[in-house]
Amino acid sequence: MRRYPRQAGAVLAGLIVWGGLIELMQLATGWRYGEWIDWLADAIGVLAVWLPWRLLPDRLTGRALTGRT
């Protein structure tokens, strides 16, 4: 998200939708199981990475080290 800071919401939504699509594709195979709880775990994982990135000060996210905004 450092590459697309203005589109962070779209990137997050895309990753969460992608996780749901993967679960639907697994469900369609017949030999894999697509479960909503796995999709929920994917979404929680995405948010667990995004929240610290969004809430921590710049010095902890690496922006102060590189000089980029």
C-alpha positions as CSV (number, residue, x, y, z in Angstrom):
1,M,0.0,0.0,0.0
2,R,3.0,2.2,0.1
3,R,2.8,2.3,-3.7
4,Y,-0.8,3.3,-3.8
5,P,-1.5,5.2,-0.5
6,R,-4.5,7.1,-2.0
7,Q,-6.1,3.9,-3.1
8,A,-5.6,2.0,0.1
9,G,-9.3,1.4,0.5
10,A,-9.6,0.0,-3.0
11,V,-6.6,-2.3,-2.4
12,L,-8.0,-3.6,0.9
13,A,-11.4,-4.2,-0.7
14,G,-9.8,-6.0,-3.6
15,L,-7.8,-8.3,-1.4
16,I,-10.8,-9.1,0.7
17,V,-12.9,-9.8,-2.4
18,W,-10.1,-11.9,-3.9
19,G,-10.1,-14.0,-0.7
20,G,-13.8,-14.6,-1.2
21,L,-13.4,-15.5,-4.8
22,I,-10.7,-18.1,-3.9
23,E,-13.2,-19.7,-1.4
24,L,-15.9,-19.8,-4.1
25,M,-13.5,-21.4,-6.6
26,Q,-12.5,-24.0,-4.0
27,L,-16.2,-24.7,-3.4
28,A,-16.7,-25.2,-7.1
29,T,-14.0,-27.9,-7.5
30,G,-15.8,-30.7,-5.6
31,W,-12.6,-31.9,-3.8
32,R,-11.8,-28.7,-1.9
33,Y,-13.9,-26.9,0.7
34,G,-14.8,-23.2,0.4
35,E,-15.8,-21.9,3.8
36,W,-16.9,-18.5,4.9
37,I,-14.8,-18.8,8.1
38,D,-11.7,-19.1,5.9
39,W,-12.7,-15.9,4.0
40,L,-13.2,-14.2,7.4
41,A,-9.7,-15.3,8.4
42,D,-8.4,-13.8,5.2
43,A,-10.2,-10.5,5.9
44,I,-8.9,-10.4,9.4
45,G,-5.4,-11.0,8.2
46,V,-5.6,-8.1,5.7
47,L,-6.9,-5.8,8.4
48,A,-4.3,-7.0,10.9
49,V,-1.6,-5.7,8.5
50,W,-3.4,-2.6,7.4
51,L,-4.3,-1.2,10.9
52,P,-0.7,-0.9,12.2
53,W,0.4,0.5,8.8
54,R,-2.4,3.1,9.0
55,L,-2.2,4.0,12.7
56,L,1.6,3.9,13.5
57,P,3.7,7.0,13.3
58,D,5.8,7.6,10.1
59,R,9.0,6.6,11.9
60,L,7.7,3.1,12.5
61,T,6.3,2.5,9.0
62,G,9.6,3.2,7.2
63,R,8.6,6.5,5.5
64,A,11.0,8.5,7.7
65,L,13.9,6.1,6.7
66,T,13.4,6.4,3.0
67,G,12.3,10.1,2.9
68,R,9.3,9.2,0.7
69,T,5.8,10.3,1.5
